[in-house]
Amino acid sequence: MMEPQDILSQLSFAAENPRKMLEAQLAQGKKVVGCFPSYTPEELVDAAGMVPFGVWGAQMEPYLAKKYLPVFACPILQSSLEMGLSGKLKDLSAVIIPTLCDTFRCITQDWLAGVPDIPMIPVSYPQNRTDAGIQFLRYEFETVKNKLEAICGHSITEEALENSIRVYNEHTAVMREFTAIANEHLDIIDPVARHHVMKSAWFMSKAEHTRLMRELISSLKATQPHHFKGRRVLLSGIAAEPDSLLQILTDNNVAVVGDDLAQESRQYTAPIPEGQGDPLLRLAGKWRGQLCSLAHDEGKGRVDMLVDMANVTSADGMIFCQMKFCDPEEYDYPLISRALKEIGVPTLCLEVDQQPGSTEQIRTRLQTFAEMLG
């Protein structure tokens, strides 16, 4: 059996070197499709025999993207567009962009104008998540399927899609299991390592990532549990990057014991419904149960979910990673903060960016928060 650190090293390499992971897939003769945040139907790409590849921006200063987007646009989408404009994504066979907010809607048109050599497939997610909305999304996915078939050169069969749904549900289950077992080994799964485990899934096939995760879980179970004496926090928001932000937590003896990050565990809150029948309709049905600031939810189930998570994990506090200029997330924070404070869990809201050096100004705030937690 491999040691946990050996498996973590492989996952960290994938998380830190997406370009090398892309080149490895291309070297095998595979077609790769870029998947923008947050809920692109990767299963359709996988069923087509192509490789889904996460496009979550990068730590960079956007220059070319400024011709298309205002300075107050989402940093992730600014840097993602910058990568497309600068040729860093030129080897992709296509990109899929969900129109989940106003900036996403702009990006679809900016991509058509600025990156015409990489086909762009938009997908509209309905805010009405009743049966009618799910049926609408099913037809959206059918359009995506047709466009992917034109790119891969063959039909996506129901059997292939059913297999991909099974693979993705298995991956969801194993990632949920990891988040539970990780809290028994917070000496090994520090905030940076935990992030790399989650992020690496965007740059590997889900079948391969599931295999490594099962090995990691088995290895952790064979290791003596660790009694962590530091502070335990939850993370919420879009993404907790760069790594230097998480390293500040490690340096201050703070562990991450749960998250609601769009880039991480939020992907695994709603598995694809099991059963038989139209696989496209079942794939669309996942949207019904998604808890997210980008999905209309009058009851704000996300708030209750975070309260439950805080209780289950015995969290001492919660850090809200407010992506700069992300209005939907900003609207949710007051509700989340109030609910957590009512159960005695203090919160800290940090504005995060994707420009280099952006974490230095928040170091003092994180250190102060860690001290306040005791």
N, C-alpha and C positions, 0 to 999 in steps of 0.2 A: 504493500500500500504506500502511495506517495505521501510525503509530509505535506501539511497544509500550506507551508510557505512555498513549496515547489509549484503547487497548483496556483496559488495566488500570484506567483511570478509570471506565469503564462497569461493569466487574466489581466494583470497590470500591463504587460507588454501590449496586449490588444487595445486596452483603453488608452494608452499613451501613444500608440503608433497606428492610428487609423489608416494613414496612407500606405504603410507597409502591409497592413491587412488587406487593403484594396488591391494592391499589386499582387499579393499572393493568390487572391481569387482570380484575377485576370490571367495570371501565369498558368492557371489550370484550364484556361479557355472558357471560363464562365462569364456570362453577362451579369452586370451588377446594376441595380436600380437604386438610386438615392431616395431615401424616405425622410421627408421633413417631419418635424414634430407636429402633433404628438401622437396621433392615432391613425397613421396611414395603414391601409389593409395589407400588411406585409405577407399575410397568408396567401394572397393572390400571386405575389411575386414568387414566393417559395413554390407554389403549385405549378408555376410556369417553368420551373427548373432554373430560375435565375436567383441571384443572391440579393436580399434586401440589405441596404447599407445606410445606417443612420447619418443624417445631415443635421448636426446640432451646432453649427458655427464653430468658432475657434477663437483663441486668445489672439486677436489681431486688431490693428487699427484699420477701419474701412476707408478706402480712398475712392475706388471706382464706384462703389455703391452709393456714394453721396450724390452722384448724378441722378439717381433714381429714387432715393428715399430721403425724407427729412431727418434731421439729427435726432429727433425724438422718437424714431422708430425703434422697435424691439432690437436689442443688440444681437440676439441669436440670428434673427433674419437678416440684419445688416451684414454680419460676417458670413452667413451662408451665401447670400447673394454675391458678396465680394469674392468668395471662393469660386463661384460659377463664372463671374466676369473675368477673373484673373487666370482661368484655365486650370485651376487646381482640381476640378471635378470633371475634366474633359474626357476621362475614360469611362464615365457612366453611360449606360445605354439609354437611360431616361431618369427623370425625377418625378416623384409623386408629391404634390403639395396640397394638403387639406386646407380649406378656407374656413378656419376656425375663428378668426378675428379680423378686424379691419386691415391690419398689416399683412396678414396672410393673403387677403384678397388682392392687395396691391402687388404682392410679390409674384403672384401668378402672371400678371400682365408684364411686370418688370422682367421676369425671366424670359417670356416670349420675345421681348424686344432686345434684351441684352445678351441672352445666351441661346440664340436660335439653333445652335448645333446640337444641343441636348434636348430631346423631346420632353415636354412638360405635360404631366397628366394631373389636372386638378380634380379634387373630389370635395363635394359640398356635404357637410354634416348638418342635418336638420336640428333646430332647437326644440321643435316639437318631437318628443320622444315617445309618443303614443304609437299604436299600431300603424297609423297612417305615416308617421315620420319614419318608422323602421322600414316600411315598404318603400318609401322614397329612397332611403339609403341603400336598400337592396338594388334598386335600379341604377343608382350611382355606381355601386360596386360592379354591376354588370358592364357599365360603360368602361370602367377601369380595366376590367377583365378583357374586353374586346381590344382595347388599345395595347395591353400587354401581350396579347396573342399576336398582334401585328409585329411586335418587336422581337418576340422569341421565335416566331415562325411556325408555331403549331398551336393546336387547341389546348385549353386548360380543361381537363376532364373533371367530372364530379368526383371520380375516385381520387385524383391527385389533390383536389381541394379538400376532400374529407381527410386525407392523410396529413395535409398541412395543418388543418384544424386540430387534429390529434397531437401533432408535434408541438404546436403552440400552446395548447392546453397543458400538456406535460411540462413545458417550460414554465408556464405560470405557476403550476403546483410546486415545482422544485425551487423556484425563487421565493415563494412564500415559506417553504420549509427552511430555506437558508436564513431568512430574516429572523426566524425563531431561534434556530440553533446558534446563530452568530452571537446572540446576547449572552450565551454561556461561555463565550471565548473572546471577550472584549480586549484581552491582551494581544490576541492574534489579529482579530478583525477590528482594527482601529478605524477612525473615520475615513482615512485615505484608502485603505485596503477595501473597506466596504463599498466606497464609491467606485473603485476600479472593478469590483465584481459586478456591480450593476451596469456600469457604462460599457464594459466589454461586450455585453450582449448585443449592442448595436452594430458591432463590427465583425460578428461571426455568424455562421449559420446557427439557427436555434437548436438544431439537433446536436451540433458539436458543443455549443455552450451548455446544453443540458447534460451532456456526458461529463464535462469537466465539473459542473456543479454537483453532480451526484458523487463524483470522486472527492470533491472538497467536503461535502456534507459527511460522507463516510469517514473521512480522515479526521474531521472535527469531533465526530461522535466517539472516535477511538482515543481522543485526547482528554485528559483530565479537565473538567470544567474549572474556570477561573473565577475567583471571587474578586470582582472589580470594586475598588474602594473610591473611585472618583465620582464625578457627576455624570448623570445620564440625560441626554436631550433627544428630542425629536427634531426633524428638519421638515419644512414644508416650503412649497414654492414651485418654481419651474426647474431650476438646477442649482446645485451648490458647487459652483466652480469659481476660480481655478483650485487646483489641489492645495495651493498655499493657504486658502481660506480654511480648509479642513485640517491642515497641519497645525494651525493655530489652536484648534480644539485639542488635538493630540498633545501639543506642548503644554496645555493647561489641564491635562488629566480629565478631559471631557470625552465621553464616548457617545456615539450615535446609536440609539437603540430602536429607532423606527423612523420612517419617513413617509411623506406624502409628496415627493418630488415628481414632477411630470417626467423627468428624464429617468427616474428610478422606479420606486415601488408603485407609483400611481398606475403604471402600465399593467399591473397585475391585480387590480381591485375587482375587475369584472371579466371572468373567463367567458369564452364563447359557449353559448348554450349547447348542452349535449342533446342527443336525440337523432332522429332520422328526418328525412325530408330535404327540402331545398337548402343546400349548404350556404348559398349566398345570403339567404334570409337569416339563417342562424348566425352567420358572420356579422351581419348588420345588427342582430339582436344584442351583441356585446355593448353597443352604444347606449342601450337603454339603462344599463346599470353603472355607467361610468360616473364616478364622483370627481368633478373637476370644475374649476372656475370658468372654463370655456364651454361647459355644458349647462344649459338652463335647468335649474333645480330649485323650485320654490321652497322646498323643505330644507335646503342646504344640508343634505346628508353628509357632506364632507366635514362639517363642523362636528356632528355627532361621532363620525368615524375617528376624528383626531382625539376627541375626549376619551373614547373607548381605548384608543391606542395608548394614550397617556396612562390610563389606569392599568392596562395589561402589562405595560413595560416598566411601570413604576418610574416614569420620567420625572426628572427634577425641573425641567424647563423645556421650552420649545423655541427654536430659532426659525424665523420666517425669512426665507431668502427671496426678497422682493426683486425680481428681475426689473431692471431699469426700464421705465416707460410702459410696463405691463399693467394696463388699467384693470382687466378682469381679475387679476390676482390681488391688486390693491383694494378692490371692492370687497373681497372676501376676508381680508385680514382683520378688520375690526370685529367681525362676528366670531372669528376663530379665537382671537385674543381674549375677548370677553368671556367666552365659554370656558377656556382653559383657566383663566384667572379665578373663575367661580369654583373650580375644584382645587385651587391652590397651586397651579402650575404657571409660573411667570413666563412671559414671552419677550423676545427681542426681535425687532424687525430690522433687517440689514438690506441695504440696496446693493445688489450685485450687478456686475457688468462683464463684458467680454473684452475689455481693453486691458493690455498688459499693465501690471502694477496697481490695479484697481482695488486690491485687498489691503494695501498698506494702511489706508485711512480707516479701516474698520478693525484693525488689530486691537487697539485700545478698548473699543467697545466690547469685543469678544472677551478680552481678558477681564474686564470689569464685570461682565455678565457671569463669567465662570466664578469669580470671587463672590458675587452676590448669591450664587447657588450654594455656596459653602464649600 
